[in-house]
Amino acid sequence: MGIHHSTYYRWQRQVLTWGLEALRPRERRPPRMPNQLPSHVEQRILAFSLAHPGLGPKRVAAELARERWGGIVVSPNGIWRCLRRHGLGNRRQRLALVAGYQAPPEPERPEEPPRHLDAPHPGALVQMDCFYVGRLSGTKGRVWQYTAIDANSSYSWAELHSTDRNPAERFCSALARRVAAELAAVGWHLEAVSTDNGSEFRNGEFTSTVTALGARHRLIRAGRPTSNGAVERVQRTIL
């Protein structure tokens, strides 16, 4: 390949002055326009525009100029040129990018076992609970609602009694005897009674009453399938 003699002598002078390194191609930096936005400002514009893809350049410029967004002053034209350089110049492009984003799938959670109360026939399980009603006109002390429900048939019992302070075990025991008697009158036997851990149910009198009726007393734990959800729902319905 031939070169012009003027080019040869120019290169010769450079080699004699600077050495052979002078003939290496020089790396060119990408040109930077004097009015180009700083990178951190462009990042703020892109982040805000993707968070609010429906806003146009004028609205984005007005919002970024507010103190809550950092007080960044950029003209609407500068906003548009920044978005256009990144392929987000119009609303459709921004919405398409946001809509096309998919979060990485989370690992599948194991399915919880279905909650089930084993009550194949009336009397198999009766739930009991007490609910504070308040102080009613014409009564002394605090009024409590004593409630029971058959888990199989949803047949319910409810009584109101007043005490000085907390529910009384004697009323709980009386309700258990009433439930057993009314079930027996129609040919069913009380087999199990479930209650929460209230003091009116944990004393010896109530447990002895249930045992004397030929049933089992089961104390429930919150969040388990054997919870007292049925009797709690019927209490809300009555109230």
C-alpha positions, 0 to 999 in steps of 0.5 A, a space after each residue: 500500500 503506497 502513501 503520499 510522500 507528505 504523509 511519510 515525512 509527517 509521520 517521520 517527524 512524529 516518530 523522531 520526536 515522540 517515538 513509534 508510539 506516536 503512530 498508534 491510533 488514538 482512542 476517541 472519547 464519546 462526544 459530550 454536548 455542553 448542554 447534556 444533562 448529568 448522569 444522576 439527573 438523567 437517572 432521576 428523570 428515568 426513575 420518575 417517568 417509569 414510576 409515573 408512566 402516564 405523565 408527559 414531559 411538562 408534568 414531569 418537569 413541574 414535579 421534579 422542580 418541587 422540593 419533595 423531588 429534589 428541586 431539579 430544574 430541567 426544561 420539558 424539552 430536556 426531559 423529552 430528549 432524555 426520555 427519547 435517548 433511552 427509547 421512552 419518548 412517548 407514553 406508549 413506550 413507557 407503559 409497555 416497559 412497565 407492563 412488560 416487567 415481570 417479577 421473578 416467580 416466588 417458590 410455591 408454598 406448600 398447601 395447608 391441610 384443609 381445616 375440618 371439624 370432625 362432627 359426623 352427627 348431632 352431639 358429636 361436637 358442641 362448641 361453647 363460649 362466653 361474650 361480654 354484653 355490658 351493663 344493662 338497665 335493670 340488672 346488677 353487675 355485668 351481663 354475659 352471653 353464654 353460647 353453645 352450638 352443635 357443630 353438625 347441625 348448627 343448632 344453637 343455644 344462648 343465655 344471658 346471666 349477670 355476675 359481679 365481674 367475670 363469667 361464672 362456671 355455674 352458668 357454663 355448667 348449667 348450659 352444658 346440662 341443658 344442651 345434653 338434655 335437649 339433645 337426649 330428648 331427640 335421640 342424640 348423645 353429647 359426646 364432646 364439648 370444646 371451649 377456649 382457655 377461659 377461667 370459667 371453663 378450666 375450673 374443676 366444676 365445668 370439666 366434672 359436669 361435662 365428664 358426668 354427662 358422658 362427654 369429653 372436654 376439649 380445650 382449643 388452641 388459636 389458629 387450629 382446625 379445632 378452634 371455636 370459630 362456629 360459636 364465635 360467629 353465632 355470637 356475632 349474629 345474635 348480637 
